[in-house]
């Protein structure tokens, strides 16, 4: 099972992406990916918070 790409592989991947999308579209593509990652992180944090609140609520009901 292969691991993550090394330095030279990332350079090759970057060149292929540059050839496919061109230099003008690349910044907007990266911006979109960045927004998606930000939304994913926010969703994960929200899920963790809701899970913690549910656990605390269950513990409170059990203590009663």
mmCIF file of the N, C-alpha and C atoms, coordinates in Angstrom:
data_MODEL
# 
_entry.id   MODEL 
# 
loop_
_atom_site.group_PDB 
_atom_site.id 
_atom_site.type_symbol 
_atom_site.label_atom_id 
_atom_site.label_alt_id 
_atom_site.label_comp_id 
_atom_site.label_asym_id 
_atom_site.label_entity_id 
_atom_site.label_seq_id 
_atom_site.pdbx_PDB_ins_code 
_atom_site.Cartn_x 
_atom_site.Cartn_y 
_atom_site.Cartn_z 
_atom_site.occupancy 
_atom_site.B_iso_or_equiv 
_atom_site.pdbx_formal_charge 
_atom_site.auth_seq_id 
_atom_site.auth_comp_id 
_atom_site.auth_asym_id 
_atom_site.auth_atom_id 
_atom_site.pdbx_PDB_model_num 
ATOM 1   N N  . UNK A 1 1  ? 0.849   -1.180 0.000   1.00 0.00 ? 1  UNK A N  1 
ATOM 2   C CA . UNK A 1 1  ? 0.000   0.000  0.000   1.00 0.00 ? 1  UNK A CA 1 
ATOM 3   C C  . UNK A 1 1  ? 0.891   1.237  0.000   1.00 0.00 ? 1  UNK A C  1 
ATOM 4   N N  . UNK A 1 2  ? 0.798   2.065  -1.030  1.00 0.00 ? 2  UNK A N  1 
ATOM 5   C CA . UNK A 1 2  ? 1.669   3.236  -1.123  1.00 0.00 ? 2  UNK A CA 1 
ATOM 6   C C  . UNK A 1 2  ? 1.305   4.309  -0.110  1.00 0.00 ? 2  UNK A C  1 
ATOM 7   N N  . UNK A 1 3  ? 2.316   5.072  0.273   1.00 0.00 ? 3  UNK A N  1 
ATOM 8   C CA . UNK A 1 3  ? 2.097   6.173  1.209   1.00 0.00 ? 3  UNK A CA 1 
ATOM 9   C C  . UNK A 1 3  ? 1.824   7.473  0.475   1.00 0.00 ? 3  UNK A C  1 
ATOM 10  N N  . UNK A 1 4  ? 2.006   8.569  1.178   1.00 0.00 ? 4  UNK A N  1 
ATOM 11  C CA . UNK A 1 4  ? 1.816   9.888  0.578   1.00 0.00 ? 4  UNK A CA 1 
ATOM 12  C C  . UNK A 1 4  ? 2.927   10.178 -0.425  1.00 0.00 ? 4  UNK A C  1 
ATOM 13  N N  . UNK A 1 5  ? 2.639   10.987 -1.437  1.00 0.00 ? 5  UNK A N  1 
ATOM 14  C CA . UNK A 1 5  ? 3.664   11.323 -2.424  1.00 0.00 ? 5  UNK A CA 1 
ATOM 15  C C  . UNK A 1 5  ? 4.806   12.113 -1.784  1.00 0.00 ? 5  UNK A C  1 
ATOM 16  N N  . UNK A 1 6  ? 5.996   11.904 -2.304  1.00 0.00 ? 6  UNK A N  1 
ATOM 17  C CA . UNK A 1 6  ? 7.174   12.630 -1.831  1.00 0.00 ? 6  UNK A CA 1 
ATOM 18  C C  . UNK A 1 6  ? 7.313   13.961 -2.559  1.00 0.00 ? 6  UNK A C  1 
ATOM 19  N N  . UNK A 1 7  ? 8.451   14.617 -2.382  1.00 0.00 ? 7  UNK A N  1 
ATOM 20  C CA . UNK A 1 7  ? 8.682   15.939 -2.947  1.00 0.00 ? 7  UNK A CA 1 
ATOM 21  C C  . UNK A 1 7  ? 8.609   15.989 -4.459  1.00 0.00 ? 7  UNK A C  1 
ATOM 22  N N  . UNK A 1 8  ? 9.293   15.063 -5.124  1.00 0.00 ? 8  UNK A N  1 
ATOM 23  C CA . UNK A 1 8  ? 9.296   15.081 -6.587  1.00 0.00 ? 8  UNK A CA 1 
ATOM 24  C C  . UNK A 1 8  ? 7.921   14.738 -7.153  1.00 0.00 ? 8  UNK A C  1 
ATOM 25  N N  . UNK A 1 9  ? 7.183   13.865 -6.466  1.00 0.00 ? 9  UNK A N  1 
ATOM 26  C CA . UNK A 1 9  ? 5.837   13.529 -6.932  1.00 0.00 ? 9  UNK A CA 1 
ATOM 27  C C  . UNK A 1 9  ? 4.911   14.730 -6.841  1.00 0.00 ? 9  UNK A C  1 
ATOM 28  N N  . UNK A 1 10 ? 5.036   15.522 -5.770  1.00 0.00 ? 10 UNK A N  1 
ATOM 29  C CA . UNK A 1 10 ? 4.196   16.721 -5.630  1.00 0.00 ? 10 UNK A CA 1 
ATOM 30  C C  . UNK A 1 10 ? 4.501   17.730 -6.733  1.00 0.00 ? 10 UNK A C  1 
ATOM 31  N N  . UNK A 1 11 ? 5.758   17.838 -7.102  1.00 0.00 ? 11 UNK A N  1 
ATOM 32  C CA . UNK A 1 11 ? 6.128   18.750 -8.193  1.00 0.00 ? 11 UNK A CA 1 
ATOM 33  C C  . UNK A 1 11 ? 5.494   18.281 -9.499  1.00 0.00 ? 11 UNK A C  1 
ATOM 34  N N  . UNK A 1 12 ? 5.542   16.980 -9.761  1.00 0.00 ? 12 UNK A N  1 
ATOM 35  C CA . UNK A 1 12 ? 4.929   16.434 -10.964 1.00 0.00 ? 12 UNK A CA 1 
ATOM 36  C C  . UNK A 1 12 ? 3.413   16.646 -10.952 1.00 0.00 ? 12 UNK A C  1 
ATOM 37  N N  . UNK A 1 13 ? 2.781   16.418 -9.821  1.00 0.00 ? 13 UNK A N  1 
ATOM 38  C CA . UNK A 1 13 ? 1.337   16.646 -9.699  1.00 0.00 ? 13 UNK A CA 1 
ATOM 39  C C  . UNK A 1 13 ? 1.015   18.114 -9.954  1.00 0.00 ? 13 UNK A C  1 
ATOM 40  N N  . UNK A 1 14 ? 1.808   19.018 -9.392  1.00 0.00 ? 14 UNK A N  1 
ATOM 41  C CA . UNK A 1 14 ? 1.597   20.447 -9.601  1.00 0.00 ? 14 UNK A CA 1 
ATOM 42  C C  . UNK A 1 14 ? 1.723   20.845 -11.061 1.00 0.00 ? 14 UNK A C  1 
ATOM 43  N N  . UNK A 1 15 ? 2.705   20.278 -11.758 1.00 0.00 ? 15 UNK A N  1 
ATOM 44  C CA . UNK A 1 15 ? 2.872   20.584 -13.176 1.00 0.00 ? 15 UNK A CA 1 
ATOM 45  C C  . UNK A 1 15 ? 1.698   20.071 -14.006 1.00 0.00 ? 15 UNK A C  1 
ATOM 46  N N  . UNK A 1 16 ? 1.204   18.882 -13.675 1.00 0.00 ? 16 UNK A N  1 
ATOM 47  C CA . UNK A 1 16 ? 0.054   18.334 -14.400 1.00 0.00 ? 16 UNK A CA 1 
ATOM 48  C C  . UNK A 1 16 ? -1.176  19.212 -14.177 1.00 0.00 ? 16 UNK A C  1 
ATOM 49  N N  . UNK A 1 17 ? -1.400  19.632 -12.937 1.00 0.00 ? 17 UNK A N  1 
ATOM 50  C CA . UNK A 1 17 ? -2.540  20.506 -12.640 1.00 0.00 ? 17 UNK A CA 1 
ATOM 51  C C  . UNK A 1 17 ? -2.399  21.830 -13.388 1.00 0.00 ? 17 UNK A C  1 
ATOM 52  N N  . UNK A 1 18 ? -1.204  22.367 -13.414 1.00 0.00 ? 18 UNK A N  1 
ATOM 53  C CA . UNK A 1 18 ? -0.958  23.624 -14.124 1.00 0.00 ? 18 UNK A CA 1 
ATOM 54  C C  . UNK A 1 18 ? -1.241  23.467 -15.615 1.00 0.00 ? 18 UNK A C  1 
ATOM 55  N N  . UNK A 1 19 ? -0.847  22.346 -16.186 1.00 0.00 ? 19 UNK A N  1 
ATOM 56  C CA . UNK A 1 19 ? -1.108  22.112 -17.605 1.00 0.00 ? 19 UNK A CA 1 
ATOM 57  C C  . UNK A 1 19 ? -2.598  21.919 -17.881 1.00 0.00 ? 19 UNK A C  1 
ATOM 58  N N  . UNK A 1 20 ? -3.295  21.237 -16.979 1.00 0.00 ? 20 UNK A N  1 
ATOM 59  C CA . UNK A 1 20 ? -4.717  20.970 -17.187 1.00 0.00 ? 20 UNK A CA 1 
ATOM 60  C C  . UNK A 1 20 ? -5.577  22.227 -17.045 1.00 0.00 ? 20 UNK A C  1 
ATOM 61  N N  . UNK A 1 21 ? -5.315  23.018 -16.025 1.00 0.00 ? 21 UNK A N  1 
ATOM 62  C CA . UNK A 1 21 ? -6.185  24.144 -15.714 1.00 0.00 ? 21 UNK A CA 1 
ATOM 63  C C  . UNK A 1 21 ? -5.636  25.494 -16.171 1.00 0.00 ? 21 UNK A C  1 
ATOM 64  N N  . UNK A 1 22 ? -4.368  25.584 -16.418 1.00 0.00 ? 22 UNK A N  1 
ATOM 65  C CA . UNK A 1 22 ? -3.776  26.846 -16.862 1.00 0.00 ? 22 UNK A CA 1 
ATOM 66  C C  . UNK A 1 22 ? -3.488  27.767 -15.681 1.00 0.00 ? 22 UNK A C  1 
ATOM 67  N N  . UNK A 1 23 ? -2.623  28.726 -15.909 1.00 0.00 ? 23 UNK A N  1 
ATOM 68  C CA . UNK A 1 23 ? -2.195  29.632 -14.856 1.00 0.00 ? 23 UNK A CA 1 
ATOM 69  C C  . UNK A 1 23 ? -3.268  30.597 -14.397 1.00 0.00 ? 23 UNK A C  1 
ATOM 70  N N  . UNK A 1 24 ? -4.215  30.909 -15.260 1.00 0.00 ? 24 UNK A N  1 
ATOM 71  C CA . UNK A 1 24 ? -5.241  31.886 -14.893 1.00 0.00 ? 24 UNK A CA 1 
ATOM 72  C C  . UNK A 1 24 ? -6.325  31.285 -14.000 1.00 0.00 ? 24 UNK A C  1 
ATOM 73  N N  . UNK A 1 25 ? -6.672  30.030 -14.210 1.00 0.00 ? 25 UNK A N  1 
ATOM 74  C CA . UNK A 1 25 ? -7.738  29.402 -13.435 1.00 0.00 ? 25 UNK A CA 1 
ATOM 75  C C  . UNK A 1 25 ? -7.240  28.792 -12.137 1.00 0.00 ? 25 UNK A C  1 
ATOM 76  N N  . UNK A 1 26 ? -5.950  28.587 -12.017 1.00 0.00 ? 26 UNK A N  1 
ATOM 77  C CA . UNK A 1 26 ? -5.391  27.924 -10.847 1.00 0.00 ? 26 UNK A CA 1 
ATOM 78  C C  . UNK A 1 26 ? -5.679  28.662 -9.537  1.00 0.00 ? 26 UNK A C  1 
ATOM 79  N N  . UNK A 1 27 ? -5.517  29.994 -9.448  1.00 0.00 ? 27 UNK A N  1 
ATOM 80  C CA . UNK A 1 27 ? -5.830  30.673 -8.181  1.00 0.00 ? 27 UNK A CA 1 
ATOM 81  C C  . UNK A 1 27 ? -7.282  30.509 -7.734  1.00 0.00 ? 27 UNK A C  1 
ATOM 82  N N  . UNK A 1 28 ? -8.219  30.584 -8.686  1.00 0.00 ? 28 UNK A N  1 
ATOM 83  C CA . UNK A 1 28 ? -9.624  30.424 -8.305  1.00 0.00 ? 28 UNK A CA 1 
ATOM 84  C C  . UNK A 1 28 ? -9.908  28.981 -7.889  1.00 0.00 ? 28 UNK A C  1 
ATOM 85  N N  . UNK A 1 29 ? -9.253  28.030 -8.517  1.00 0.00 ? 29 UNK A N  1 
ATOM 86  C CA . UNK A 1 29 ? -9.404  26.630 -8.133  1.00 0.00 ? 29 UNK A CA 1 
ATOM 87  C C  . UNK A 1 29 ? -8.895  26.406 -6.709  1.00 0.00 ? 29 UNK A C  1 
ATOM 88  N N  . UNK A 1 30 ? -7.735  26.945 -6.407  1.00 0.00 ? 30 UNK A N  1 
ATOM 89  C CA . UNK A 1 30 ? -7.165  26.794 -5.058  1.00 0.00 ? 30 UNK A CA 1 
ATOM 90  C C  . UNK A 1 30 ? -8.019  27.515 -4.019  1.00 0.00 ? 30 UNK A C  1 
ATOM 91  N N  . UNK A 1 31 ? -8.578  28.669 -4.380  1.00 0.00 ? 31 UNK A N  1 
ATOM 92  C CA . UNK A 1 31 ? -9.446  29.412 -3.478  1.00 0.00 ? 31 UNK A CA 1 
ATOM 93  C C  . UNK A 1 31 ? -10.686 28.582 -3.143  1.00 0.00 ? 31 UNK A C  1 
ATOM 94  N N  . UNK A 1 32 ? -11.251 27.935 -4.144  1.00 0.00 ? 32 UNK A N  1 
ATOM 95  C CA . UNK A 1 32 ? -12.423 27.083 -3.933  1.00 0.00 ? 32 UNK A CA 1 
ATOM 96  C C  . UNK A 1 32 ? -12.099 25.894 -3.039  1.00 0.00 ? 32 UNK A C  1 
ATOM 97  N N  . UNK A 1 33 ? -10.938 25.296 -3.259  1.00 0.00 ? 33 UNK A N  1 
ATOM 98  C CA . UNK A 1 33 ? -10.523 24.179 -2.407  1.00 0.00 ? 33 UNK A CA 1 
ATOM 99  C C  . UNK A 1 33 ? -10.324 24.659 -0.973  1.00 0.00 ? 33 UNK A C  1 
ATOM 100 N N  . UNK A 1 34 ? -9.728  25.823 -0.809  1.00 0.00 ? 34 UNK A N  1 
ATOM 101 C CA . UNK A 1 34 ? -9.520  26.381 0.529   1.00 0.00 ? 34 UNK A CA 1 
ATOM 102 C C  . UNK A 1 34 ? -10.829 26.642 1.255   1.00 0.00 ? 34 UNK A C  1 
ATOM 103 N N  . UNK A 1 35 ? -11.810 27.164 0.544   1.00 0.00 ? 35 UNK A N  1 
ATOM 104 C CA . UNK A 1 35 ? -13.119 27.410 1.157   1.00 0.00 ? 35 UNK A CA 1 
ATOM 105 C C  . UNK A 1 35 ? -13.762 26.092 1.566   1.00 0.00 ? 35 UNK A C  1 
ATOM 106 N N  . UNK A 1 36 ? -13.627 25.079 0.720   1.00 0.00 ? 36 UNK A N  1 
ATOM 107 C CA . UNK A 1 36 ? -14.194 23.771 1.038   1.00 0.00 ? 36 UNK A CA 1 
ATOM 108 C C  . UNK A 1 36 ? -13.558 23.163 2.274   1.00 0.00 ? 36 UNK A C  1 
ATOM 109 N N  . UNK A 1 37 ? -12.250 23.288 2.393   1.00 0.00 ? 37 UNK A N  1 
ATOM 110 C CA . UNK A 1 37 ? -11.554 22.772 3.565   1.00 0.00 ? 37 UNK A CA 1 
ATOM 111 C C  . UNK A 1 37 ? -11.985 23.546 4.812   1.00 0.00 ? 37 UNK A C  1 
ATOM 112 N N  . UNK A 1 38 ? -12.145 24.845 4.685   1.00 0.00 ? 38 UNK A N  1 
ATOM 113 C CA . UNK A 1 38 ? -12.598 25.660 5.816   1.00 0.00 ? 38 UNK A CA 1 
ATOM 114 C C  . UNK A 1 38 ? -13.988 25.259 6.279   1.00 0.00 ? 38 UNK A C  1 
ATOM 115 N N  . UNK A 1 39 ? -14.885 25.021 5.326   1.00 0.00 ? 39 UNK A N  1 
ATOM 116 C CA . UNK A 1 39 ? -16.237 24.589 5.683   1.00 0.00 ? 39 UNK A CA 1 
ATOM 117 C C  . UNK A 1 39 ? -16.224 23.214 6.328   1.00 0.00 ? 39 UNK A C  1 
ATOM 118 N N  . UNK A 1 40 ? -15.373 22.324 5.843   1.00 0.00 ? 40 UNK A N  1 
ATOM 119 C CA . UNK A 1 40 ? -15.250 20.995 6.435   1.00 0.00 ? 40 UNK A CA 1 
ATOM 120 C C  . UNK A 1 40 ? -14.778 21.081 7.885   1.00 0.00 ? 40 UNK A C  1 
ATOM 121 N N  . UNK A 1 41 ? -13.765 21.901 8.134   1.00 0.00 ? 41 UNK A N  1 
ATOM 122 C CA . UNK A 1 41 ? -13.265 22.068 9.497   1.00 0.00 ? 41 UNK A CA 1 
ATOM 123 C C  . UNK A 1 41 ? -14.330 22.662 10.408  1.00 0.00 ? 41 UNK A C  1 
ATOM 124 N N  . UNK A 1 42 ? -15.070 23.643 9.911   1.00 0.00 ? 42 UNK A N  1 
ATOM 125 C CA . UNK A 1 42 ? -16.127 24.254 10.712  1.00 0.00 ? 42 UNK A CA 1 
ATOM 126 C C  . UNK A 1 42 ? -17.212 23.234 11.031  1.00 0.00 ? 42 UNK A C  1 
ATOM 127 N N  . UNK A 1 43 ? -17.567 22.410 10.052  1.00 0.00 ? 43 UNK A N  1 
ATOM 128 C CA . UNK A 1 43 ? -18.565 21.369 10.277  1.00 0.00 ? 43 UNK A CA 1 
ATOM 129 C C  . UNK A 1 43 ? -18.103 20.340 11.290  1.00 0.00 ? 43 UNK A C  1 
ATOM 130 N N  . UNK A 1 44 ? -16.840 19.967 11.233  1.00 0.00 ? 44 UNK A N  1 
ATOM 131 C CA . UNK A 1 44 ? -16.299 19.015 12.203  1.00 0.00 ? 44 UNK A CA 1 
ATOM 132 C C  . UNK A 1 44 ? -16.315 19.589 13.615  1.00 0.00 ? 44 UNK A C  1 
ATOM 133 N N  . UNK A 1 45 ? -15.933 20.850 13.746  1.00 0.00 ? 45 UNK A N  1 
ATOM 134 C CA . UNK A 1 45 ? -15.947 21.492 15.063  1.00 0.00 ? 45 UNK A CA 1 
ATOM 135 C C  . UNK A 1 45 ? -17.369 21.580 15.603  1.00 0.00 ? 45 UNK A C  1 
ATOM 136 N N  . UNK A 1 46 ? -18.332 21.900 14.744  1.00 0.00 ? 46 UNK A N  1 
ATOM 137 C CA . UNK A 1 46 ? -19.730 21.973 15.157  1.00 0.00 ? 46 UNK A CA 1 
ATOM 138 C C  . UNK A 1 46 ? -20.218 20.599 15.615  1.00 0.00 ? 46 UNK A C  1 
ATOM 139 N N  . UNK A 1 47 ? -19.838 19.563 14.879  1.00 0.00 ? 47 UNK A N  1 
ATOM 140 C CA . UNK A 1 47 ? -20.219 18.208 15.261  1.00 0.00 ? 47 UNK A CA 1 
ATOM 141 C C  . UNK A 1 47 ? -19.618 17.805 16.601  1.00 0.00 ? 47 UNK A C  1 
ATOM 142 N N  . UNK A 1 48 ? -18.366 18.156 16.826  1.00 0.00 ? 48 UNK A N  1 
ATOM 143 C CA . UNK A 1 48 ? -17.712 17.854 18.107  1.00 0.00 ? 48 UNK A CA 1 
ATOM 144 C C  . UNK A 1 48 ? -18.424 18.575 19.254  1.00 0.00 ? 48 UNK A C  1 
ATOM 145 N N  . UNK A 1 49 ? -18.775 19.843 19.005  1.00 0.00 ? 49 UNK A N  1 
ATOM 146 C CA . UNK A 1 49 ? -19.445 20.629 20.041  1.00 0.00 ? 49 UNK A CA 1 
ATOM 147 C C  . UNK A 1 49 ? -20.803 20.026 20.381  1.00 0.00 ? 49 UNK A C  1 
ATOM 148 N N  . UNK A 1 50 ? -21.570 19.637 19.362  1.00 0.00 ? 50 UNK A N  1 
ATOM 149 C CA . UNK A 1 50 ? -22.881 19.049 19.593  1.00 0.00 ? 50 UNK A CA 1 
ATOM 150 C C  . UNK A 1 50 ? -22.768 17.705 20.310  1.00 0.00 ? 50 UNK A C  1 
ATOM 151 N N  . UNK A 1 51 ? -21.773 16.915 19.951  1.00 0.00 ? 51 UNK A N  1 
ATOM 152 C CA . UNK A 1 51 ? -21.558 15.637 20.612  1.00 0.00 ? 51 UNK A CA 1 
ATOM 153 C C  . UNK A 1 51 ? -21.209 15.849 22.084  1.00 0.00 ? 51 UNK A C  1 
ATOM 154 N N  . UNK A 1 52 ? -20.353 16.816 22.364  1.00 0.00 ? 52 UNK A N  1 
ATOM 155 C CA . UNK A 1 52 ? -19.973 17.112 23.746  1.00 0.00 ? 52 UNK A CA 1 
ATOM 156 C C  . UNK A 1 52 ? -21.187 17.568 24.548  1.00 0.00 ? 52 UNK A C  1 
ATOM 157 N N  . UNK A 1 53 ? -22.027 18.429 23.959  1.00 0.00 ? 53 UNK A N  1 
ATOM 158 C CA . UNK A 1 53 ? -23.227 18.897 24.652  1.00 0.00 ? 53 UNK A CA 1 
ATOM 159 C C  . UNK A 1 53 ? -24.174 17.739 24.933  1.00 0.00 ? 53 UNK A C  1 
ATOM 160 N N  . UNK A 1 54 ? -24.324 16.821 23.969  1.00 0.00 ? 54 UNK A N  1 
ATOM 161 C CA . UNK A 1 54 ? -25.205 15.671 24.166  1.00 0.00 ? 54 UNK A CA 1 
ATOM 162 C C  . UNK A 1 54 ? -24.675 14.758 25.266  1.00 0.00 ? 54 UNK A C  1 
ATOM 163 N N  . UNK A 1 55 ? -23.369 14.588 25.314  1.00 0.00 ? 55 UNK A N  1 
ATOM 164 C CA . UNK A 1 55 ? -22.768 13.748 26.353  1.00 0.00 ? 55 UNK A CA 1 
ATOM 165 C C  . UNK A 1 55 ? -22.960 14.373 27.729  1.00 0.00 ? 55 UNK A C  1 
ATOM 166 N N  . UNK A 1 56 ? -22.794 15.691 27.815  1.00 0.00 ? 56 UNK A N  1 
ATOM 167 C CA . UNK A 1 56 ? -22.988 16.374 29.095  1.00 0.00 ? 56 UNK A CA 1 
ATOM 168 C C  . UNK A 1 56 ? -24.445 16.298 29.528  1.00 0.00 ? 56 UNK A C  1 
ATOM 169 N N  . UNK A 1 57 ? -25.367 16.443 28.575  1.00 0.00 ? 57 UNK A N  1 
ATOM 170 C CA . UNK A 1 57 ? -26.783 16.354 28.890  1.00 0.00 ? 57 UNK A CA 1 
ATOM 171 C C  . UNK A 1 57 ? -27.145 14.950 29.379  1.00 0.00 ? 57 UNK A C  1 
ATOM 172 N N  . UNK A 1 58 ? -26.595 13.920 28.742  1.00 0.00 ? 58 UNK A N  1 
ATOM 173 C CA . UNK A 1 58 ? -26.859 12.541 29.155  1.00 0.00 ? 58 UNK A CA 1 
ATOM 174 C C  . UNK A 1 58 ? -26.285 12.287 30.540  1.00 0.00 ? 58 UNK A C  1 
ATOM 175 N N  . UNK A 1 59 ? -25.123 12.851 30.824  1.00 0.00 ? 59 UNK A N  1 
ATOM 176 C CA . UNK A 1 59 ? -24.522 12.670 32.146  1.00 0.00 ? 59 UNK A CA 1 
ATOM 177 C C  . UNK A 1 59 ? -25.361 13.367 33.213  1.00 0.00 ? 59 UNK A C  1 
ATOM 178 N N  . UNK A 1 60 ? -25.927 14.534 32.887  1.00 0.00 ? 60 UNK A N  1 
ATOM 179 C CA . UNK A 1 60 ? -26.785 15.252 33.835  1.00 0.00 ? 60 UNK A CA 1 
ATOM 180 C C  . UNK A 1 60 ? -28.054 14.463 34.132  1.00 0.00 ? 60 UNK A C  1 
ATOM 181 N N  . UNK A 1 61 ? -28.654 13.869 33.113  1.00 0.00 ? 61 UNK A N  1 
ATOM 182 C CA . UNK A 1 61 ? -29.874 13.082 33.304  1.00 0.00 ? 61 UNK A CA 1 
ATOM 183 C C  . UNK A 1 61 ? -29.587 11.837 34.114  1.00 0.00 ? 61 UNK A C  1 
ATOM 184 N N  . UNK A 1 62 ? -28.412 11.253 33.920  1.00 0.00 ? 62 UNK A N  1 
ATOM 185 C CA . UNK A 1 62 ? -28.044 10.052 34.666  1.00 0.00 ? 62 UNK A CA 1 
ATOM 186 C C  . UNK A 1 62 ? -27.816 10.385 36.146  1.00 0.00 ? 62 UNK A C  1 
ATOM 187 N N  . UNK A 1 63 ? -27.291 11.575 36.408  1.00 0.00 ? 63 UNK A N  1 
ATOM 188 C CA . UNK A 1 63 ? -27.013 11.984 37.797  1.00 0.00 ? 63 UNK A CA 1 
ATOM 189 C C  . UNK A 1 63 ? -28.295 12.266 38.558  1.00 0.00 ? 63 UNK A C  1 
ATOM 190 N N  . UNK A 1 64 ? -29.383 12.562 37.876  1.00 0.00 ? 64 UNK A N  1 
ATOM 191 C CA . UNK A 1 64 ? -30.639 12.902 38.556  1.00 0.00 ? 64 UNK A CA 1 
ATOM 192 C C  . UNK A 1 64 ? -31.298 11.709 39.111  1.00 0.00 ? 64 UNK A C  1 
# 
